[in-house]
Amino acid sequence: MAFVLKQKELKQDSNKEFNYEPMGLKVTFKPFSSPAFQKAYSFIQSKIATDSRQTLTADSVSKEAIGDDSLTYDEALVIAVGEHLIADWDVVDESGEKLPVTGKNLLLVTEQADEPIEFLQWCMESAVDVAKSQAQQATETKKKPSPVTNGKKTTQE
């Protein structure tokens, strides 16, 4: 009997829309398992681990060491979420123009949330929900029965 390679018919666009009620915000998320986000997330986590082993000195927290472009780990995570996990949103600027989805724009939105940490947690949980849905779809695809063959190719002449 030959091994039958099943076609994975997963929707490429497995994004999902969520509503963040406290801000009246609609956001379409990509899966948390997105390779680009996982790379960014791993990088942030490795920086946290490295920095936690470093001794703090006056020089390491001086004005020269901490420039204006330095990010906190939370800010870096918000930017990574905005860059890699959000596909679309209904955010507009004061003139009514749709704001593009970027990490920096998500940082601005997060700063306006009453509970920024809660908002970031909601973003992460929503993206995890999309990844779970995608994994469930993959599992269901694997369970679909394949036609039974005896391993020989049949042709009609």
Secondary structure, 3 states (H helix, E strand, C coil): CCCCCCCCCCCCCCCEEEEEHHHCEEEEECCCCCHHHHHHHHHHHHHHHHHHCCCCCCHHHCCCCCCCCCCCHHHHHHHHHHHHCEEEECCECCCCCECCCCHHHHHHHHHHCCCHHHHHHHHHHHHHHHHHHHHHHHHHHHHCCCCCCCCCCCCCC
